[in-house]
Amino acid sequence: MARFNWEALPTRWQRADLDDPLNVVILLRQALLGAERAVHEVTDGLLREAVGPGDEIALLHILRRVRGRETVVAQLADFLRCTHPVISRRVKRLEDAGLVLRSGSWRDARSSSLTLTAAGSEFVDDLNSALGALAQLWGDEIETDRWVVLMKALDALADAA
């Protein structure tokens, strides 16, 4: 399988014009690629060692989403905007790694709920530490008030999508 060439990402002078609102999709895509690269750098080794290669960002979302709340597999599919079979395969990988526990839902026998195991909880702590270091690095680049505006704008875009 071919690996993505991170060096091919555009440099600052190659980016889309900020004054053209039609470039929002291009700028979001460039930001997403840069963010994914950074997340891979800080979490990839952890996830690959625990679960194996592939779907690292989705697995990261699942683990962080399951922590501290009862989560139904179908809700995860909606959250990650993927099909039920895809999310079931991802959850199975986490189950096989001993990070999550799947049990029948008391609400509906056709669905299953997920909880983190003790090992899964420790693993999420490690992931959160890595992500915290990344957020700190980005925080050094972005002022606090601009960071809040960015998060609110991204939240609004996620709702609109």
C-alpha positions as CSV (number, residue, x, y, z in Angstrom):
1,M,0.0,0.0,0.0
2,A,1.4,3.4,-0.9
3,R,2.2,5.8,1.9
4,F,1.0,9.4,1.7
5,N,3.9,11.8,0.8
6,W,3.7,14.4,3.6
7,E,6.4,16.5,2.0
8,A,4.0,17.1,-0.9
9,L,1.8,19.3,1.4
10,P,1.8,22.9,0.2
11,T,4.1,25.4,1.9
12,R,2.7,28.7,3.2
13,W,3.4,30.6,0.0
14,Q,1.5,27.9,-2.0
15,R,-1.7,28.0,0.0
16,A,-5.0,29.2,-1.2
17,D,-5.8,33.0,-0.9
18,L,-7.4,33.8,2.5
19,D,-9.4,36.6,1.0
20,D,-11.4,34.3,-1.2
21,P,-14.2,32.6,0.8
22,L,-14.5,30.0,-1.9
23,N,-11.2,28.6,-0.7
24,V,-12.5,27.5,2.7
25,V,-12.7,23.8,1.5
26,I,-9.1,23.9,0.3
27,L,-7.8,25.6,3.5
28,L,-9.8,23.1,5.6
29,R,-8.3,20.2,3.6
30,Q,-4.7,21.5,4.0
31,A,-5.3,22.1,7.7
32,L,-6.7,18.6,8.1
33,L,-3.7,17.0,6.3
34,G,-1.3,18.9,8.5
35,A,-3.3,17.9,11.7
36,E,-3.5,14.3,10.6
37,R,0.3,14.2,10.0
38,A,0.9,15.7,13.5
39,V,-1.5,13.3,15.2
40,H,0.1,10.3,13.4
41,E,3.5,11.5,14.6
42,V,2.5,11.6,18.2
43,T,0.1,8.6,18.4
44,D,1.1,6.3,15.6
45,G,3.6,4.2,17.5
46,L,1.1,3.7,20.4
47,L,-1.8,2.7,18.2
48,R,0.3,0.5,15.9
49,E,1.8,-1.3,18.8
50,A,-1.5,-2.0,20.5
51,V,-3.9,-2.5,17.5
52,G,-1.8,-2.8,14.4
53,P,-1.6,-0.5,11.3
54,G,-4.6,1.1,9.7
55,D,-7.5,3.5,10.7
56,E,-5.4,5.1,13.4
57,I,-7.4,8.4,13.4
58,A,-10.7,6.5,13.6
59,L,-9.5,4.2,16.3
60,L,-8.3,7.2,18.3
61,H,-11.7,8.8,18.0
62,I,-13.4,5.6,19.1
63,L,-11.2,5.1,22.2
64,R,-11.6,8.7,23.3
65,R,-15.4,8.7,22.6
66,V,-15.9,5.5,24.6
67,R,-14.1,6.8,27.7
68,G,-16.4,7.8,30.5
69,R,-19.6,7.1,28.7
70,E,-21.7,4.2,27.6
71,T,-21.4,4.1,23.8
72,V,-23.5,2.1,21.4
73,V,-21.8,0.8,18.3
74,A,-24.5,2.3,16.0
75,Q,-23.9,5.8,17.6
76,L,-20.2,5.5,16.8
77,A,-21.0,4.8,13.2
78,D,-23.1,8.0,13.1
79,F,-20.4,9.9,14.9
80,L,-17.7,8.8,12.5
81,R,-20.0,8.9,9.5
82,C,-19.3,5.4,8.4
83,T,-21.3,2.2,7.9
84,H,-22.1,-0.2,10.7
85,P,-19.9,-3.0,9.2
86,V,-16.9,-0.7,9.1
87,I,-17.4,0.4,12.7
88,S,-17.9,-3.2,13.8
89,R,-14.6,-4.2,12.2
90,R,-12.8,-1.3,13.9
91,V,-14.4,-2.1,17.3
92,K,-13.4,-5.8,16.8
93,R,-9.8,-4.7,16.4
94,L,-10.0,-2.8,19.7
95,E,-11.7,-5.8,21.4
96,D,-9.0,-8.2,20.1
97,A,-6.4,-5.8,21.6
98,G,-8.1,-5.9,24.9
99,L,-8.9,-2.2,25.0
100,V,-12.7,-2.3,24.8
101,L,-15.4,-4.6,26.0
102,R,-18.6,-5.2,24.0
103,S,-21.8,-6.2,25.7
104,G,-25.4,-6.5,24.8
105,S,-27.3,-3.3,25.3
106,W,-30.0,-3.4,28.0
107,R,-32.1,-1.1,25.8
108,D,-32.1,-3.2,22.6
109,A,-30.9,-6.8,22.2
110,R,-29.9,-6.1,18.6
111,S,-27.3,-3.5,19.6
112,S,-24.2,-3.6,21.7
113,S,-22.6,-1.2,24.1
114,L,-18.9,-0.5,24.5
115,T,-16.8,0.2,27.6
116,L,-13.1,0.6,28.1
117,T,-11.2,-2.1,29.9
118,A,-8.6,-1.1,32.5
119,A,-5.9,-1.5,29.9
120,G,-8.0,0.6,27.5
121,S,-8.3,3.3,30.1
122,E,-4.6,3.4,30.6
123,F,-4.0,3.4,26.9
124,V,-6.4,6.4,26.5
125,D,-4.4,8.2,29.2
126,D,-1.2,7.7,27.1
127,L,-3.0,8.9,24.0
128,N,-4.3,11.9,25.8
129,S,-0.8,12.8,27.1
130,A,0.5,12.6,23.5
131,L,-2.3,14.7,22.2
132,G,-1.9,17.2,25.1
133,A,1.7,17.7,24.1
134,L,0.6,18.3,20.5
135,A,-2.1,20.8,21.7
136,Q,0.6,22.6,23.7
137,L,2.8,22.8,20.7
138,W,-0.1,24.2,18.6
139,G,-1.1,26.5,21.5
140,D,2.4,28.1,21.3
141,E,1.6,28.9,17.7
142,I,-2.0,30.1,18.1
143,E,-3.2,32.7,20.7
144,T,-5.8,31.5,23.2
145,D,-8.6,33.8,21.9
146,R,-7.9,32.7,18.3
147,W,-7.9,29.1,19.4
148,V,-11.4,29.5,21.0
149,V,-12.7,31.1,17.8
150,L,-11.2,28.3,15.7
151,M,-12.8,25.6,17.8
152,K,-16.2,27.3,17.7
153,A,-15.9,27.7,13.9
154,L,-15.0,24.1,13.4
155,D,-17.9,23.0,15.6
156,A,-20.3,25.1,13.6
157,L,-18.9,23.6,10.3
158,A,-19.2,20.1,11.7
159,D,-22.9,20.8,12.6
160,A,-23.5,22.2,9.1
161,A,-21.9,19.3,7.3
